[in-house]
């Protein structure tokens, strides 16, 4: 993966660039549809690819871990194959849930 800076604004910190991955190029800044459980809700795959021309999808690692789960993702051949998505996927760490769901866990000394 590599990043190329394409333009900067002399009056601010704004910039644009291109991230190049094995699955495609991502111009920045960019809108990323969210596919929390391995699919984007309310829109078809065809619409994502052809009408919106989504360059990347965002997935949540914590939610993917819970459902569909690691074994299903492994048996499908990974997240790209599970989602039938050849373009880039960004997965976050799920770290937000460590704090937002803190009331659900119990820690012992």
VMD Tcl script that builds the backbone (N, CA, C; Angstrom):
set m [mol new atoms 327]
animate dup $m
set s [atomselect $m all]
$s set {name element resname resid chain x y z} {
  {N N UNK 1 A 0.850 -1.159 0.000}
  {CA C UNK 1 A 0.000 0.000 0.000}
  {C C UNK 1 A 0.905 1.233 0.000}
  {N N UNK 2 A 0.463 2.244 -0.741}
  {CA C UNK 2 A 1.217 3.495 -0.737}
  {C C UNK 2 A 0.253 4.673 -0.872}
  {N N UNK 3 A 0.714 5.844 -0.460}
  {CA C UNK 3 A -0.076 7.067 -0.519}
  {C C UNK 3 A 0.675 8.109 -1.331}
  {N N UNK 4 A -0.037 8.730 -2.264}
  {CA C UNK 4 A 0.532 9.809 -3.067}
  {C C UNK 4 A -0.248 11.076 -2.760}
  {N N UNK 5 A 0.460 12.135 -2.408}
  {CA C UNK 5 A -0.163 13.427 -2.164}
  {C C UNK 5 A -0.358 14.120 -3.499}
  {N N UNK 6 A -1.600 14.462 -3.827}
  {CA C UNK 6 A -1.906 15.065 -5.125}
  {C C UNK 6 A -2.012 16.575 -5.078}
  {N N UNK 7 A -2.529 17.120 -3.977}
  {CA C UNK 7 A -2.706 18.570 -3.886}
  {C C UNK 7 A -2.808 18.990 -2.428}
  {N N UNK 8 A -2.348 20.192 -2.151}
  {CA C UNK 8 A -2.492 20.782 -0.827}
  {C C UNK 8 A -3.038 22.195 -0.983}
  {N N UNK 9 A -3.707 22.666 0.056}
  {CA C UNK 9 A -4.245 24.024 0.061}
  {C C UNK 9 A -3.262 24.923 0.790}
  {N N UNK 10 A -2.884 26.013 0.162}
  {CA C UNK 10 A -1.899 26.909 0.785}
  {C C UNK 10 A -2.488 27.685 1.960}
  {N N UNK 11 A -3.823 27.736 2.055}
  {CA C UNK 11 A -4.481 28.511 3.103}
  {C C UNK 11 A -4.969 27.673 4.286}
  {N N UNK 12 A -4.833 26.367 4.199}
  {CA C UNK 12 A -5.314 25.496 5.276}
  {C C UNK 12 A -4.486 24.216 5.290}
  {N N UNK 13 A -4.913 23.284 6.095}
  {CA C UNK 13 A -4.238 21.980 6.149}
  {C C UNK 13 A -4.879 20.968 5.209}
  {N N UNK 14 A -5.828 21.417 4.377}
  {CA C UNK 14 A -6.524 20.497 3.469}
  {C C UNK 14 A -5.559 19.904 2.455}
  {N N UNK 15 A -5.811 18.664 2.106}
  {CA C UNK 15 A -4.998 17.991 1.096}
  {C C UNK 15 A -5.824 16.899 0.444}
  {N N UNK 16 A -5.388 16.475 -0.713}
  {CA C UNK 16 A -6.011 15.334 -1.380}
  {C C UNK 16 A -4.907 14.418 -1.861}
  {N N UNK 17 A -5.251 13.165 -1.990}
  {CA C UNK 17 A -4.246 12.201 -2.404}
  {C C UNK 17 A -4.887 10.943 -2.935}
  {N N UNK 18 A -4.047 9.945 -3.143}
  {CA C UNK 18 A -4.509 8.651 -3.620}
  {C C UNK 18 A -3.821 7.562 -2.811}
  {N N UNK 19 A -4.624 6.655 -2.270}
  {CA C UNK 19 A -4.097 5.466 -1.601}
  {C C UNK 19 A -4.182 4.335 -2.612}
  {N N UNK 20 A -3.073 3.652 -2.823}
  {CA C UNK 20 A -3.037 2.537 -3.771}
  {C C UNK 20 A -2.876 1.242 -2.974}
  {N N UNK 21 A -3.826 0.313 -3.170}
  {CA C UNK 21 A -3.782 -0.988 -2.502}
  {C C UNK 21 A -3.817 -2.088 -3.561}
  {N N UNK 22 A -3.649 -3.308 -3.129}
  {CA C UNK 22 A -3.750 -4.443 -4.052}
  {C C UNK 22 A -5.152 -4.587 -4.638}
  {N N UNK 23 A -6.140 -3.994 -3.970}
  {CA C UNK 23 A -7.530 -4.111 -4.426}
  {C C UNK 23 A -8.030 -2.881 -5.168}
  {N N UNK 24 A -7.196 -1.862 -5.322}
  {CA C UNK 24 A -7.617 -0.692 -6.082}
  {C C UNK 24 A -7.091 0.611 -5.518}
  {N N UNK 25 A -7.383 1.680 -6.241}
  {CA C UNK 25 A -6.970 3.020 -5.844}
  {C C UNK 25 A -8.127 3.732 -5.153}
  {N N UNK 26 A -7.783 4.493 -4.114}
  {CA C UNK 26 A -8.779 5.220 -3.338}
  {C C UNK 26 A -8.402 6.694 -3.340}
  {N N UNK 27 A -9.184 7.536 -4.022}
  {CA C UNK 27 A -8.906 8.970 -3.955}
  {C C UNK 27 A -9.339 9.504 -2.585}
  {N N UNK 28 A -8.585 10.458 -2.058}
  {CA C UNK 28 A -8.950 11.052 -0.771}
  {C C UNK 28 A -9.097 12.549 -0.919}
  {N N UNK 29 A -10.011 13.145 -0.143}
  {CA C UNK 29 A -10.930 12.501 0.796}
  {C C UNK 29 A -11.991 11.691 0.071}
  {N N UNK 30 A -12.645 10.787 0.795}
  {CA C UNK 30 A -13.636 9.908 0.165}
  {C C UNK 30 A -14.745 9.541 1.155}
  {N N UNK 31 A -15.920 9.287 0.616}
  {CA C UNK 31 A -17.041 8.752 1.394}
  {C C UNK 31 A -16.923 7.239 1.394}
  {N N UNK 32 A -17.054 6.621 2.579}
  {CA C UNK 32 A -17.000 5.165 2.691}
  {C C UNK 32 A -18.325 4.634 3.208}
  {N N UNK 33 A -19.067 3.886 2.404}
  {CA C UNK 33 A -20.261 3.228 2.931}
  {C C UNK 33 A -19.849 2.221 4.012}
  {N N UNK 34 A -20.689 2.050 5.011}
  {CA C UNK 34 A -20.374 1.168 6.133}
  {C C UNK 34 A -21.079 -0.169 5.963}
  {N N UNK 35 A -20.295 -1.238 5.973}
  {CA C UNK 35 A -20.814 -2.602 5.910}
  {C C UNK 35 A -20.519 -3.305 7.215}
  {N N UNK 36 A -21.238 -2.957 8.264}
  {CA C UNK 36 A -20.932 -3.403 9.619}
  {C C UNK 36 A -20.812 -4.916 9.755}
  {N N UNK 37 A -21.759 -5.660 9.255}
  {CA C UNK 37 A -21.735 -7.123 9.403}
  {C C UNK 37 A -21.355 -7.813 8.100}
  {N N UNK 38 A -20.605 -7.121 7.260}
  {CA C UNK 38 A -20.165 -7.724 6.010}
  {C C UNK 38 A -21.022 -7.360 4.818}
  {N N UNK 39 A -21.991 -6.468 5.017}
  {CA C UNK 39 A -22.744 -5.959 3.871}
  {C C UNK 39 A -23.273 -4.565 4.190}
  {N N UNK 40 A -23.458 -3.769 3.156}
  {CA C UNK 40 A -23.988 -2.421 3.317}
  {C C UNK 40 A -25.510 -2.520 3.263}
  {N N UNK 41 A -26.170 -2.025 4.270}
  {CA C UNK 41 A -27.628 -2.136 4.363}
  {C C UNK 41 A -28.318 -1.122 3.444}
  {N N UNK 42 A -29.444 -1.514 2.870}
  {CA C UNK 42 A -30.297 -0.596 2.131}
  {C C UNK 42 A -29.872 -0.277 0.718}
  {N N UNK 43 A -28.873 -0.982 0.205}
  {CA C UNK 43 A -28.404 -0.728 -1.157}
  {C C UNK 43 A -27.828 -2.025 -1.718}
  {N N UNK 44 A -28.024 -2.256 -2.981}
  {CA C UNK 44 A -27.517 -3.496 -3.578}
  {C C UNK 44 A -26.036 -3.357 -3.927}
  {N N UNK 45 A -25.408 -4.488 -4.079}
  {CA C UNK 45 A -24.004 -4.526 -4.495}
  {C C UNK 45 A -23.828 -3.823 -5.842}
  {N N UNK 46 A -24.753 -4.074 -6.748}
  {CA C UNK 46 A -24.694 -3.455 -8.075}
  {C C UNK 46 A -24.761 -1.935 -7.966}
  {N N UNK 47 A -25.650 -1.417 -7.107}
  {CA C UNK 47 A -25.750 0.032 -6.925}
  {C C UNK 47 A -24.470 0.602 -6.324}
  {N N UNK 48 A -23.888 -0.119 -5.371}
  {CA C UNK 48 A -22.624 0.326 -4.781}
  {C C UNK 48 A -21.540 0.456 -5.836}
  {N N UNK 49 A -21.458 -0.547 -6.693}
  {CA C UNK 49 A -20.398 -0.580 -7.696}
  {C C UNK 49 A -20.670 0.336 -8.883}
  {N N UNK 50 A -21.889 0.322 -9.401}
  {CA C UNK 50 A -22.160 1.012 -10.661}
  {C C UNK 50 A -22.725 2.418 -10.498}
  {N N UNK 51 A -23.625 2.612 -9.552}
  {CA C UNK 51 A -24.260 3.921 -9.424}
  {C C UNK 51 A -23.500 4.851 -8.482}
  {N N UNK 52 A -23.133 4.336 -7.324}
  {CA C UNK 52 A -22.383 5.152 -6.372}
  {C C UNK 52 A -20.895 5.136 -6.694}
  {N N UNK 53 A -20.436 4.065 -7.327}
  {CA C UNK 53 A -19.017 3.854 -7.624}
  {C C UNK 53 A -18.171 3.926 -6.354}
  {N N UNK 54 A -18.642 3.216 -5.315}
  {CA C UNK 54 A -17.913 3.179 -4.048}
  {C C UNK 54 A -16.529 2.589 -4.290}
  {N N UNK 55 A -15.516 3.290 -3.850}
  {CA C UNK 55 A -14.135 2.838 -4.038}
  {C C UNK 55 A -13.654 1.979 -2.875}
  {N N UNK 56 A -14.352 2.079 -1.745}
  {CA C UNK 56 A -13.942 1.375 -0.530}
  {C C UNK 56 A -15.165 1.209 0.367}
  {N N UNK 57 A -15.168 0.165 1.171}
  {CA C UNK 57 A -16.219 -0.065 2.159}
  {C C UNK 57 A -15.554 -0.150 3.531}
  {N N UNK 58 A -16.235 0.386 4.537}
  {CA C UNK 58 A -15.757 0.326 5.911}
  {C C UNK 58 A -16.476 -0.791 6.649}
  {N N UNK 59 A -15.720 -1.635 7.328}
  {CA C UNK 59 A -16.288 -2.697 8.149}
  {C C UNK 59 A -15.813 -2.559 9.584}
  {N N UNK 60 A -16.564 -3.083 10.527}
  {CA C UNK 60 A -16.217 -3.009 11.934}
  {C C UNK 60 A -15.734 -4.371 12.416}
  {N N UNK 61 A -14.490 -4.434 12.836}
  {CA C UNK 61 A -13.867 -5.689 13.237}
  {C C UNK 61 A -14.618 -6.369 14.379}
  {N N UNK 62 A -15.014 -5.598 15.358}
  {CA C UNK 62 A -15.721 -6.168 16.511}
  {C C UNK 62 A -17.027 -6.831 16.083}
  {N N UNK 63 A -17.812 -6.135 15.278}
  {CA C UNK 63 A -19.088 -6.697 14.833}
  {C C UNK 63 A -18.884 -7.908 13.924}
  {N N UNK 64 A -17.874 -7.862 13.060}
  {CA C UNK 64 A -17.580 -9.012 12.204}
  {C C UNK 64 A -17.142 -10.218 13.039}
  {N N UNK 65 A -16.409 -9.955 14.112}
  {CA C UNK 65 A -15.982 -11.021 15.008}
  {C C UNK 65 A -17.196 -11.708 15.644}
  {N N UNK 66 A -18.168 -10.894 16.061}
  {CA C UNK 66 A -19.370 -11.461 16.682}
  {C C UNK 66 A -20.257 -12.175 15.672}
  {N N UNK 67 A -20.451 -11.536 14.522}
  {CA C UNK 67 A -21.324 -12.085 13.486}
  {C C UNK 67 A -20.912 -11.516 12.146}
  {N N UNK 68 A -20.491 -12.288 11.228}
  {CA C UNK 68 A -20.679 -13.724 11.072}
  {C C UNK 68 A -19.699 -14.588 11.858}
  {N N UNK 69 A -18.600 -14.025 12.355}
  {CA C UNK 69 A -17.634 -14.788 13.129}
  {C C UNK 69 A -16.439 -15.219 12.298}
  {N N UNK 70 A -15.352 -15.532 13.008}
  {CA C UNK 70 A -14.085 -15.865 12.349}
  {C C UNK 70 A -14.161 -17.116 11.490}
  {N N UNK 71 A -14.810 -18.150 11.988}
  {CA C UNK 71 A -14.855 -19.412 11.236}
  {C C UNK 71 A -15.575 -19.246 9.896}
  {N N UNK 72 A -16.666 -18.522 9.892}
  {CA C UNK 72 A -17.401 -18.310 8.636}
  {C C UNK 72 A -16.569 -17.470 7.672}
  {N N UNK 73 A -15.922 -16.428 8.186}
  {CA C UNK 73 A -15.069 -15.600 7.319}
  {C C UNK 73 A -13.912 -16.419 6.748}
  {N N UNK 74 A -13.297 -17.251 7.585}
  {CA C UNK 74 A -12.206 -18.111 7.109}
  {C C UNK 74 A -12.694 -19.095 6.054}
  {N N UNK 75 A -13.826 -19.729 6.315}
  {CA C UNK 75 A -14.326 -20.729 5.360}
  {C C UNK 75 A -14.748 -20.090 4.038}
  {N N UNK 76 A -15.108 -18.822 4.067}
  {CA C UNK 76 A -15.468 -18.113 2.829}
  {C C UNK 76 A -14.235 -17.686 2.044}
  {N N UNK 77 A -13.063 -17.756 2.676}
  {CA C UNK 77 A -11.836 -17.336 1.999}
  {C C UNK 77 A -11.446 -15.904 2.302}
  {N N UNK 78 A -11.977 -15.363 3.402}
  {CA C UNK 78 A -11.646 -13.999 3.803}
  {C C UNK 78 A -12.813 -13.050 3.596}
  {N N UNK 79 A -12.623 -11.838 4.084}
  {CA C UNK 79 A -13.708 -10.857 4.055}
  {C C UNK 79 A -14.088 -10.434 2.639}
  {N N UNK 80 A -13.104 -10.263 1.752}
  {CA C UNK 80 A -13.431 -9.879 0.371}
  {C C UNK 80 A -14.336 -10.912 -0.299}
  {N N UNK 81 A -14.010 -12.165 -0.125}
  {CA C UNK 81 A -14.839 -13.217 -0.750}
  {C C UNK 81 A -16.190 -13.335 -0.059}
  {N N UNK 82 A -16.200 -13.205 1.256}
  {CA C UNK 82 A -17.464 -13.262 1.992}
  {C C UNK 82 A -18.420 -12.174 1.511}
  {N N UNK 83 A -17.877 -10.984 1.259}
  {CA C UNK 83 A -18.695 -9.849 0.831}
  {C C UNK 83 A -18.888 -9.794 -0.685}
  {N N UNK 84 A -18.164 -10.636 -1.424}
  {CA C UNK 84 A -18.153 -10.558 -2.894}
  {C C UNK 84 A -17.796 -9.144 -3.342}
  {N N UNK 85 A -16.737 -8.615 -2.758}
  {CA C UNK 85 A -16.298 -7.244 -3.006}
  {C C UNK 85 A -14.817 -7.278 -3.361}
  {N N UNK 86 A -14.484 -6.901 -4.606}
  {CA C UNK 86 A -13.097 -6.933 -5.058}
  {C C UNK 86 A -12.337 -5.650 -4.762}
  {N N UNK 87 A -13.060 -4.607 -4.405}
  {CA C UNK 87 A -12.432 -3.308 -4.144}
  {C C UNK 87 A -11.916 -3.254 -2.704}
  {N N UNK 88 A -11.191 -2.198 -2.344}
  {CA C UNK 88 A -10.645 -2.106 -0.989}
  {C C UNK 88 A -11.712 -2.133 0.112}
  {N N UNK 89 A -11.302 -2.685 1.246}
  {CA C UNK 89 A -12.111 -2.696 2.466}
  {C C UNK 89 A -11.231 -2.159 3.586}
  {N N UNK 90 A -11.772 -1.251 4.374}
  {CA C UNK 90 A -11.087 -0.773 5.567}
  {C C UNK 90 A -11.838 -1.333 6.766}
  {N N UNK 91 A -11.123 -1.980 7.671}
  {CA C UNK 91 A -11.752 -2.434 8.906}
  {C C UNK 91 A -11.128 -1.673 10.059}
  {N N UNK 92 A -11.972 -1.158 10.942}
  {CA C UNK 92 A -11.450 -0.479 12.115}
  {C C UNK 92 A -11.151 -1.515 13.193}
  {N N UNK 93 A -10.582 -1.065 14.276}
  {CA C UNK 93 A -10.139 -1.987 15.320}
  {C C UNK 93 A -11.270 -2.509 16.185}
  {N N UNK 94 A -12.402 -1.816 16.176}
  {CA C UNK 94 A -13.458 -2.162 17.112}
  {C C UNK 94 A -13.203 -1.564 18.483}
  {N N UNK 95 A -12.186 -0.718 18.586}
  {CA C UNK 95 A -11.816 -0.109 19.864}
  {C C UNK 95 A -12.893 0.761 20.477}
  {N N UNK 96 A -13.706 1.374 19.648}
  {CA C UNK 96 A -14.791 2.208 20.180}
  {C C UNK 96 A -15.706 1.377 21.071}
  {N N UNK 97 A -15.956 0.141 20.677}
  {CA C UNK 97 A -16.852 -0.713 21.445}
  {C C UNK 97 A -16.275 -1.051 22.823}
  {N N UNK 98 A -14.960 -1.007 22.975}
  {CA C UNK 98 A -14.353 -1.239 24.284}
  {C C UNK 98 A -14.900 -0.234 25.287}
  {N N UNK 99 A -15.105 0.999 24.818}
  {CA C UNK 99 A -15.624 2.037 25.706}
  {C C UNK 99 A -17.151 2.106 25.693}
  {N N UNK 100 A -17.747 2.051 24.519}
  {CA C UNK 100 A -19.198 2.221 24.428}
  {C C UNK 100 A -19.963 1.047 25.030}
  {N N UNK 101 A -19.349 -0.114 25.068}
  {CA C UNK 101 A -20.001 -1.294 25.640}
  {C C UNK 101 A -19.379 -1.700 26.977}
  {N N UNK 102 A -18.683 -0.764 27.619}
  {CA C UNK 102 A -17.975 -1.058 28.866}
  {C C UNK 102 A -18.905 -1.600 29.946}
  {N N UNK 103 A -20.145 -1.142 29.939}
  {CA C UNK 103 A -21.100 -1.607 30.951}
  {C C UNK 103 A -21.422 -3.098 30.814}
  {N N UNK 104 A -21.088 -3.696 29.681}
  {CA C UNK 104 A -21.369 -5.116 29.447}
  {C C UNK 104 A -20.271 -6.044 29.947}
  {N N UNK 105 A -19.150 -5.508 30.360}
  {CA C UNK 105 A -18.045 -6.387 30.749}
  {C C UNK 105 A -17.779 -6.282 32.251}
  {N N UNK 106 A -17.183 -7.337 32.779}
  {CA C UNK 106 A -16.826 -7.374 34.189}
  {C C UNK 106 A -15.347 -7.703 34.280}
  {N N UNK 107 A -14.623 -6.885 35.008}
  {CA C UNK 107 A -13.194 -7.090 35.195}
  {C C UNK 107 A -12.933 -7.540 36.623}
  {N N UNK 108 A -12.032 -8.488 36.771}
  {CA C UNK 108 A -11.664 -8.971 38.097}
  {C C UNK 108 A -10.180 -8.704 38.300}
  {N N UNK 109 A -9.783 -8.378 39.536}
  {CA C UNK 109 A -8.351 -8.133 39.809}
  {C C UNK 109 A -7.536 -9.394 39.683}
}
mol reanalyze $m
mol bondsrecalc $m
mol representation Tube
mol addrep $m
